[in-house]
Amino acid sequence: MTDSPETPRRRPQQRKQVLLRLDPSVYEALARWAGDELRSANAQIEFLLRRALAEAGRLPREAGPLPRRGRPPGDSASPPPSA
């Protein structure tokens, strides 16, 4: 039997909270765009920032994928609602 070093488990990183001040008309346009794409304004901001970083070649490799929103997949424990 060979000794293998135990690989450390990565803990999920806490999401960083940031205060962002925007012009009200810019926020309204962003919120409308987010609604059109079925995202929250916060998710839309992160999506756009990640896209801009990727296009500039500055998105860190260790940046995980965008978190999935909504109900976790495989939640079939509850029956579908009756019509």
C-alpha positions as a LaTeX table, in Angstrom:
\begin{tabular}{lrrr}
\hline
Residue & $x$ (\AA) & $y$ (\AA) & $z$ (\AA) \\
\hline
Met1 & 0.00 & 0.00 & 0.00 \\
Thr2 & 1.40 & 3.41 & $-0.91$ \\
Asp3 & 1.18 & 6.51 & 1.18 \\
Ser4 & $-0.64$ & 9.25 & $-0.66$ \\
Pro5 & $-0.85$ & 12.73 & 0.76 \\
Glu6 & $-4.38$ & 13.71 & 1.57 \\
Thr7 & $-5.56$ & 16.37 & $-0.83$ \\
Pro8 & $-7.03$ & 19.32 & 1.04 \\
Arg9 & $-10.68$ & 19.99 & 0.37 \\
Arg10 & $-11.48$ & 23.44 & $-0.89$ \\
Arg11 & $-14.07$ & 25.18 & 1.17 \\
Pro12 & $-16.59$ & 27.19 & $-0.80$ \\
Gln13 & $-15.43$ & 30.78 & $-0.75$ \\
Gln14 & $-17.65$ & 33.40 & 0.76 \\
Arg15 & $-19.12$ & 35.78 & $-1.78$ \\
Lys16 & $-17.58$ & 39.23 & $-1.50$ \\
Gln17 & $-20.01$ & 42.02 & $-0.70$ \\
Val18 & $-19.39$ & 45.39 & $-2.33$ \\
Leu19 & $-21.16$ & 48.70 & $-2.06$ \\
Leu20 & $-21.73$ & 50.09 & $-5.54$ \\
Arg21 & $-23.03$ & 53.57 & $-6.24$ \\
Leu22 & $-24.68$ & 54.00 & $-9.63$ \\
Asp23 & $-26.48$ & 56.78 & $-11.40$ \\
Pro24 & $-30.22$ & 56.00 & $-11.00$ \\
Ser25 & $-30.82$ & 55.95 & $-14.76$ \\
Val26 & $-27.90$ & 53.54 & $-15.26$ \\
Tyr27 & $-29.32$ & 51.28 & $-12.55$ \\
Glu28 & $-32.79$ & 51.35 & $-14.13$ \\
Ala29 & $-31.36$ & 50.40 & $-17.53$ \\
Leu30 & $-29.32$ & 47.62 & $-15.92$ \\
Ala31 & $-32.36$ & 46.34 & $-14.00$ \\
Arg32 & $-34.45$ & 46.25 & $-17.20$ \\
Trp33 & $-31.69$ & 44.38 & $-19.03$ \\
Ala34 & $-31.37$ & 41.93 & $-16.13$ \\
Gly35 & $-35.13$ & 41.34 & $-16.19$ \\
Asp36 & $-35.03$ & 40.66 & $-19.92$ \\
Glu37 & $-32.43$ & 37.95 & $-19.27$ \\
Leu38 & $-34.18$ & 36.58 & $-16.17$ \\
Arg39 & $-31.40$ & 37.66 & $-13.82$ \\
Ser40 & $-31.30$ & 39.86 & $-10.76$ \\
Ala41 & $-29.51$ & 43.20 & $-11.10$ \\
Asn42 & $-26.72$ & 41.81 & $-8.91$ \\
Ala43 & $-26.30$ & 38.70 & $-11.11$ \\
Gln44 & $-26.32$ & 40.90 & $-14.23$ \\
Ile45 & $-23.54$ & 43.09 & $-12.82$ \\
Glu46 & $-21.43$ & 40.01 & $-12.03$ \\
Phe47 & $-22.14$ & 38.53 & $-15.48$ \\
Leu48 & $-21.04$ & 41.75 & $-17.20$ \\
Leu49 & $-17.94$ & 42.16 & $-15.03$ \\
Arg50 & $-16.85$ & 38.58 & $-15.71$ \\
Arg51 & $-17.43$ & 39.03 & $-19.45$ \\
Ala52 & $-15.40$ & 42.25 & $-19.48$ \\
Leu53 & $-12.57$ & 40.60 & $-17.51$ \\
Ala54 & $-12.54$ & 37.60 & $-19.87$ \\
Glu55 & $-12.47$ & 39.84 & $-22.97$ \\
Ala56 & $-9.57$ & 41.78 & $-21.48$ \\
Gly57 & $-7.72$ & 38.56 & $-20.62$ \\
Arg58 & $-7.91$ & 39.39 & $-16.91$ \\
Leu59 & $-10.39$ & 36.83 & $-15.56$ \\
Pro60 & $-8.49$ & 34.84 & $-12.90$ \\
Arg61 & $-8.24$ & 31.10 & $-13.57$ \\
Glu62 & $-9.34$ & 30.35 & $-10.03$ \\
Ala63 & $-12.58$ & 32.27 & $-10.51$ \\
Gly64 & $-15.27$ & 29.62 & $-10.30$ \\
Pro65 & $-18.30$ & 29.53 & $-12.54$ \\
Leu66 & $-21.21$ & 31.85 & $-11.94$ \\
Pro67 & $-23.34$ & 30.45 & $-9.14$ \\
Arg68 & $-26.56$ & 28.88 & $-10.34$ \\
Arg69 & $-29.66$ & 30.71 & $-9.26$ \\
Gly70 & $-33.02$ & 29.32 & $-8.26$ \\
Arg71 & $-34.02$ & 25.91 & $-6.99$ \\
Pro72 & $-31.25$ & 23.29 & $-6.77$ \\
Pro73 & $-31.47$ & 20.59 & $-9.45$ \\
Gly74 & $-32.98$ & 17.26 & $-8.54$ \\
Asp75 & $-35.48$ & 18.60 & $-6.05$ \\
Ser76 & $-38.16$ & 16.05 & $-6.92$ \\
Ala77 & $-39.17$ & 15.38 & $-3.32$ \\
Ser78 & $-42.12$ & 17.73 & $-3.56$ \\
Pro79 & $-44.95$ & 16.86 & $-5.95$ \\
Pro80 & $-45.76$ & 19.28 & $-8.79$ \\
Pro81 & $-48.49$ & 21.83 & $-8.02$ \\
Ser82 & $-52.04$ & 20.86 & $-8.98$ \\
Ala83 & $-53.66$ & 22.78 & $-11.81$ \\
\hline
\end{tabular}
